[in-house]
Amino acid sequence: MSDIKAVIFDLDGTLYNYNKADDAACRALGRYVSQHFGMDPGTIKQEIRECWDIQNDRIGFICGATHNRLIRSQVICERNGWPVFPHALNMAKTYWGAFLEGMVLEDGIRELLAALKKTDVDIALGSNMTSYIQYLKLMQIGLEDCFDHITLSEETGIEKPEKEFYEMCARKSYLRFDASGMYEKGASAIEDISEFMSSCLFIGDTPKMDYFGPIRAGMCACLYLAGNPLPEGVDRINAIENYKSCVEQDGVRLGGYYLPFYRKGV
C-alpha cells in the first residue's frame, strides 16, 4: 500500500522510444539537405547539435522554445547561408513528419495506463517540450485519452528539473482531491502545494529530469530504465525495467509503491 494520489509520467523516452523516432527524423532531414544543398546527410545530427547550442544561446535560458525545431531549422539555414524561406519551415515539417511516423510505443505502457485507471489515482503527464507537438505525439501513439491532465514546459515557462515545474504538475493533480472550490480558480491559485508533493509519483527515463529532480522537489519517483543499466544513485527498488511486470492481479506496482485496484480484478 502507499499514500500515492497522483502518478505523473514523462512523455519522450518513457511512453515511446524517442531514439528510434529521432533517428528516423534525422535521416529524413539528412535527405532533404542533401537533395537541396548537397550536404552530406551523415553530418546532419552534428549540425543539429551545434545549432541547438546556438539556439539556446540566443534564447538565453532553458524553456520550451529551446526545443522548437522550426527555430533550429532556421539557425541551420542561417549558419550555412541557405534561404530561410521556404526551407526552414520545410525542414521542420520534414523532421516532425518522419518523427511521428517513426514513433514506437513502449511495450506494456498501454496496459499499465489502463490498469492505473482502475486505481483511485490521478494520472498525469509532465514533459519538457513545445505543447503543439506533444499533443500530436500523444495522438500519434493513441494515448491522448489516458491522462487526466498534462503539464508542458512551454506552458510553465520553466523546465524540469526546476522545482516549480513539478509543483505545477502537483497543483493540477491536487485539484482532483480538493473540495474547496479551488478548481474554478485554477492550479496557479494554490499558494502552498508542499504537503501534497509527497503524494505524487513521477515516472520517466531521464535520471536528472525524472528521478532526482522530482525527489529534490519533494515528490516520489521511479526511473524507467528503457533497457539501460541502473544509474548511480538510483534506488534499485524504484527502477522499472519493463511495464508489463507492473500490472499485478489486484493492483499496480510501481517500484516500491503499490496501488490497489479500486475494484478488484483487471
C-alpha positions in Angstrom: 0.0 0.0 0.0 1.1 3.6 -0.4 -0.2 7.1 0.0 0.3 8.0 -3.7 -2.6 10.0 -5.1 -1.1 11.1 -8.4 1.1 9.3 -10.9 2.8 11.7 -13.4 4.6 10.3 -16.5 7.2 11.9 -18.6 6.5 11.5 -22.4 9.7 11.3 -24.5 11.6 8.1 -24.0 9.0 7.0 -21.4 5.8 6.3 -23.3 7.6 5.6 -26.6 11.1 5.0 -28.0 12.4 8.5 -28.5 15.7 7.4 -30.1 14.0 5.4 -32.9 11.8 8.3 -33.8 14.6 10.8 -33.7 16.8 8.6 -35.9 14.0 8.4 -38.5 13.5 12.1 -38.3 17.2 12.9 -38.7 17.5 10.5 -41.7 14.6 12.3 -43.4 16.2 15.7 -42.7 19.5 14.5 -43.9 17.9 13.5 -47.2 16.3 16.9 -47.5 19.5 18.9 -47.0 21.4 16.5 -49.3 18.9 17.0 -52.1 18.6 20.7 -51.8 22.1 21.8 -50.7 24.4 18.9 -51.3 25.2 18.5 -47.6 26.5 15.1 -46.5 23.4 13.5 -44.9 25.6 11.8 -42.4 26.6 15.1 -40.8 23.1 16.3 -40.0 23.0 15.1 -36.4 26.2 17.0 -35.6 24.8 20.1 -37.4 21.6 19.8 -35.3 23.5 19.5 -32.0 25.7 22.6 -32.8 22.7 24.7 -33.9 20.8 23.6 -30.8 23.6 25.3 -28.8 23.3 28.4 -30.9 19.5 28.4 -30.4 19.9 28.1 -26.6 22.4 30.9 -26.5 20.0 33.2 -28.4 17.1 32.4 -26.1 19.3 32.9 -23.0 17.6 30.4 -20.7 16.1 26.9 -20.8 12.4 26.9 -21.7 10.0 25.2 -24.1 11.3 27.3 -27.0 14.7 25.6 -26.9 13.1 22.5 -28.3 11.4 24.3 -31.2 12.5 22.6 -34.4 11.4 25.5 -36.7 13.8 27.8 -34.8 16.5 25.2 -35.0 16.0 24.7 -38.8 16.1 28.5 -39.2 19.5 28.5 -37.4 20.8 25.7 -39.6 19.8 27.7 -42.7 21.4 30.9 -41.4 24.6 29.2 -40.4 25.0 27.6 -43.8 23.9 30.6 -45.9 20.8 28.8 -47.2 17.5 30.7 -47.9 15.3 30.6 -44.7 12.2 30.7 -46.9 10.9 28.1 -47.7 13.5 25.8 -46.3 13.3 26.3 -42.5 9.6 25.5 -42.4 10.0 22.6 -44.9 12.9 21.2 -42.8 10.8 21.4 -39.6 7.9 19.7 -41.3 10.2 17.0 -42.7 11.7 16.3 -39.3 8.4 16.1 -37.4 6.6 14.2 -40.1 9.2 11.4 -40.1 9.4 11.6 -36.3 5.7 10.9 -35.8 5.7 8.1 -38.3 8.7 6.5 -36.5 7.2 6.5 -33.1 7.0 3.1 -31.4 5.0 2.7 -28.2 6.9 1.2 -25.2 5.9 -2.4 -24.6 3.3 -2.7 -21.9 2.6 1.0 -21.4 -0.9 0.9 -22.7 -1.8 -1.9 -20.4 -0.2 -0.1 -17.5 -2.2 3.1 -18.1 -5.4 1.0 -18.4 -4.6 -0.7 -15.1 -4.0 2.6 -13.4 -7.4 3.8 -14.4 -8.7 1.0 -12.1 -7.0 2.6 -9.1 -8.1 5.8 -7.4 -5.1 7.9 -8.5 -4.8 10.9 -10.7 -3.0 10.1 -13.9 -1.0 12.9 -15.4 1.8 13.8 -17.8 4.7 16.3 -17.3 7.1 16.9 -20.1 9.7 19.4 -21.4 8.8 20.5 -24.9 6.6 22.7 -27.0 2.9 22.0 -26.5 1.6 21.5 -30.0 4.0 18.7 -31.0 3.5 16.9 -27.6 -0.3 16.9 -28.3 0.4 15.4 -31.8 2.7 12.8 -30.3 0.1 11.6 -27.8 -2.5 11.4 -30.6 0.0 9.5 -32.9 0.6 6.8 -30.3 -3.1 6.7 -29.3 -2.7 7.7 -25.6 -4.5 11.1 -25.8 -7.4 9.8 -23.6 -5.2 8.2 -20.9 -4.3 11.2 -18.8 -6.4 13.4 -16.5 -4.3 16.4 -17.4 -0.9 17.4 -18.8 1.7 20.0 -17.9 4.3 21.1 -20.6 7.3 23.3 -20.2 6.1 25.8 -22.8 3.0 26.4 -20.6 5.0 26.8 -17.4 7.9 28.9 -18.8 10.4 26.6 -17.0 11.6 23.1 -17.4 12.4 20.0 -15.5 14.4 19.7 -13.2 13.3 23.1 -11.8 11.2 22.7 -8.7 8.4 25.0 -9.9 7.7 22.6 -12.9 6.9 19.7 -10.6 4.9 21.9 -8.3 2.6 22.9 -11.2 2.1 19.2 -12.0 1.2 18.6 -8.4 -1.2 21.6 -8.2 -3.2 20.2 -11.2 -3.4 16.8 -9.5 -4.4 18.3 -6.2 -7.5 19.9 -7.6 -9.0 16.4 -8.1 -8.9 15.8 -4.4 -9.8 19.3 -3.2 -13.4 20.1 -2.3 -12.9 23.8 -1.5 -13.9 25.1 -4.9 -10.3 26.0 -5.9 -10.8 24.2 -9.2 -12.7 27.2 -10.6 -9.7 29.5 -9.8 -7.2 27.1 -11.4 -4.0 25.4 -10.3 -1.9 28.5 -10.2 -4.1 29.9 -7.4 -2.9 27.3 -5.0 -0.3 29.0 -2.9 1.3 26.1 -1.0 1.4 22.7 -2.5 4.3 21.4 -0.4 2.2 18.9 1.7 0.8 17.3 -1.4 4.1 16.8 -3.2 4.9 13.6 -1.3 1.6 12.1 -2.6 2.9 12.4 -6.2 4.9 9.8 -8.0 6.9 10.9 -11.1 7.9 8.3 -13.7 10.4 8.9 -16.5 13.5 7.7 -18.2 16.0 10.5 -17.6 17.7 10.5 -14.1 18.2 14.2 -13.9 14.7 15.2 -15.0 12.5 12.3 -14.0 14.1 10.9 -10.8 16.5 13.2 -9.0 14.6 16.4 -10.0 11.2 15.2 -8.6 12.8 13.8 -5.4 14.5 17.2 -4.7 11.2 18.9 -5.3 9.6 16.7 -2.6 7.9 14.0 -4.9 8.4 10.3 -5.0 10.0 9.0 -8.2 10.6 5.8 -10.3 13.1 5.6 -13.1 12.1 3.7 -16.2 15.3 2.1 -17.4 14.3 1.6 -21.0 16.9 -1.2 -21.4 19.6 0.9 -19.8 21.7 -0.1 -16.8 20.8 1.3 -13.3 22.4 4.8 -13.0 24.5 5.7 -10.0 22.4 6.9 -7.1 19.1 5.4 -8.2 17.5 3.1 -5.8 17.1 -0.4 -7.4 13.6 -0.8 -5.8 12.4 2.3 -7.6 13.7 1.3 -11.0 11.2 0.0 -13.6 12.7 -2.4 -16.1 9.5 -3.1 -18.0 5.9 -2.0 -17.8 4.3 -5.4 -18.1 5.7 -6.5 -14.7 4.0 -3.5 -13.1 0.4 -4.9 -13.5 -0.5 -7.4 -10.9 -3.7 -9.3 -10.1 -5.1 -6.8 -7.6 -3.3 -3.7 -8.4 -0.3 -1.9 -9.9 3.3 -2.0 -8.5 5.5 0.9 -9.5 8.9 0.4 -8.0 8.4 0.3 -4.2 4.8 1.7 -4.4 1.7 -0.5 -4.6 -1.6 0.9 -5.9 -4.6 -1.4 -5.3 -7.4 -1.5 -7.8 -10.4 0.5 -6.7 -12.5 -2.6 -7.6 -10.6 -5.9 -7.6 -9.9 -7.6 -10.9 -8.4 -6.2 -14.1 
